[in-house]
Structure formats: structure tokens, C-alpha cells
Amino acid sequence: MDENTISQVVKDELCTGCGTCIALCPKEAIKLTIDEKKAFTFQN
């Protein structure tokens, strides 16, 4: 397995794209980008 692989554990129906998870992540491993076609997408 690739060392940088992180599985997505977001329940799409619960995510509002507010970014709270980014602020709370102690390792700064979550990034949120705005994709005009898909709204919010997460990058690791």
C-alpha cells in the first residue's frame, strides 16, 4: 500500500463543506478545494 494513501471517511450527506474538519485535524492532512462542477472536494 502506498504510504500516502488515506481513505475517505466522509459521509457525503452529512458534509456541508464548512471546513471544521480542516481546523480540527492535528496533522493538517485535510485540504478542501472548491470545484465549480462538484462543489467541495477533499484532497489528501
HUSUL-V421078 format. One record per residue. N is the residue number from 0. SS is DSSP state (H for helix, E for strand, L for the rest). OMEGA is omega in whole degrees, -180 to 180 (NA if undefined). NEAR is the number of other ideal C-beta (glycine too) atoms within 12 Angstrom. Layout:
n:ss:omega:near
N:SS:OMEGA:NEAR
N:SS:OMEGA:NEAR
//
This chain:
n:ss:omega:near
0:L:179:6
1:L:-177:7
2:L:-177:6
3:L:-178:9
4:L:176:9
5:L:180:17
6:L:-179:11
7:L:180:15
8:L:-180:14
9:L:172:19
10:L:-174:9
11:L:-178:14
12:L:179:6
13:L:-177:11
14:L:178:21
15:L:-179:14
16:L:-176:19
17:L:179:12
18:L:179:17
19:H:-180:13
20:H:179:25
21:H:-179:22
22:H:-176:11
23:H:-178:12
24:L:-176:17
25:L:-178:9
26:L:-178:11
27:L:-175:13
28:L:-178:19
29:L:175:24
30:E:-180:17
31:E:177:25
32:E:178:17
33:E:177:14
34:E:-175:12
35:L:-179:8
36:L:-174:8
37:L:-176:13
38:E:-176:14
39:E:175:22
40:E:179:19
41:E:176:25
42:E:175:16
43:L:NA:22
//
